[in-house]
């Protein structure tokens, strides 16, 4: 990416000429432009990989199990994931694929994972987003929603025990906030003042159940005061807004002030899973929210702010298509694990 | 000076905490109060609040936090105040801890300690012997010591083990059984049964508090000329099949005894393995003695009727001796 002549300080300010800014502001503007382009790359990569999985490989019968994607929600894992330090511990939910890419997992490993191949992160032991890698500080989700919350609380307690200033980050949906584990985990973490950042993707639906049947309060963030924890509500389809909130939340946690909850308002632009046509969702909601696509919004902002050109944006997409083609090719050639591996690894000794 | 079972567990935990700065304790009322059964008495004073963590009443969070801390290199020892309450943390144990190594090669070296068992008039929610809930879950190790000596050696092994260990302490044994403990450092391996008493005619295969019931019955049978061998399994998963089969091949008759209720209990598994692998050596059916399929009742006459005891075992032993 080339340096831009016209840069922007902040999200919403009008464009100003570079020569009107002091050196500090110039550096900050360059940082912002760089963040914007990296955000676009990771959001578009997540979208492309999930499109291929859900709309091609799954329909071709190459994905042997379920598919749960985060279409329309990409700004949430990307904005927050780019605010995390490499030494922070991440507990993604099943709609946060971009976190894996940010941590260096290759798209080909993800395709292989979905297809149950030996090249996937779990070597065919588990499917879809049930993947983790302790070396990359990525912890695999289990199917029971919110089970990650107490585990992330424990990781945060361990960080404090070890006297480090890292943070444990945990992602979950609105539906997960109905489970006891969510409440038990947060209560323990707040009592212990553990460095935990909680990120809710409130996509308005838990499978077919709308939020109004999931909870009686208006916002997930409304639950926070009951735990003596600060919270903020952000536009979950604005990647920079998510990022800025995440930076603030992480600073709070690192300062020893305890957990912090970010509620990202968004919408699930798909069924619960690939087999679910989501007929229960009023059509107008999909139409309204498609206007708020976080990827298109980011592209528009990059152009408006002069953070990049159309050609550069197109090059990002072209690069992703190339990478994705190669990754699928690799994953399809990855063998299934041999049946002789069945009994391995239940115990360490 | 002999140590009680509770002192032995406390000493084992203390030694591991002194040896390894990554070992820490969490649970309900384990700090200032020293635990409902005083297993952790004095730990807060010695190790401080950093390493002895009083938690809210949240069994799922206790187990979940232990798992998360173990991912960070710590060695958590979680206490569930009564084994009956372990159901509140069940998902974290059977779906999270048990499966993470197999799924994505992430070991969860946690110890979940749980005081179990009846005989103290605790009623339906303070008396259960619920090990079978966990022996059916691959990925967990299930340990149930019967003696003070084993309790200390096994808790030390459990803390050092790289897999999740469910450590059932029988609450009726805490202050009733004592041992002269070996001088200095020792451990007892997980997965190894103990021939508690050698005998020639019938094998009683058992574990936890029932080892002592078997010992009483064996003493009585001795006077009737029947020599009973007692196998104390100590660990159910992984199971020391070799010691069981060697004993049965020697005696040719077997009774499996456990305090948990009969149906779906671990005794069925042992009986099946003996039948499959030592059928030719058997001179009689493999019998089971267990509690009936009811909740654990509260009042003394009902609880006594519920629990297996020496009288009931003697009756089975006599029947099998005649067979």
Interface residues (C-beta under 8 A of the other chain):
Chain A: X89 X121 X122 X125 X126 X130 X131 X132 X133 X134 X139 X140 X142 X143 X144 X147 X149 X150 X151 X152 X153 X154 X155 X156 X157 X158 X159 X161 X162 X168 X180 X181 X184 X185 X187 X188 X191 X192 X345 X346 X347 X348 X349
Chain B: X24 X50 X53 X55 X56 X58 X60 X61 X62 X63 X64 X65 X66 X67 X68 X69 X70 X71 X72 X73 X74 X76 X91 X92 X95 X96 X99 X100 X101 X102 X103 X104 X105 X106 X107 X138 X139 X141 X161 X162 X163 X238
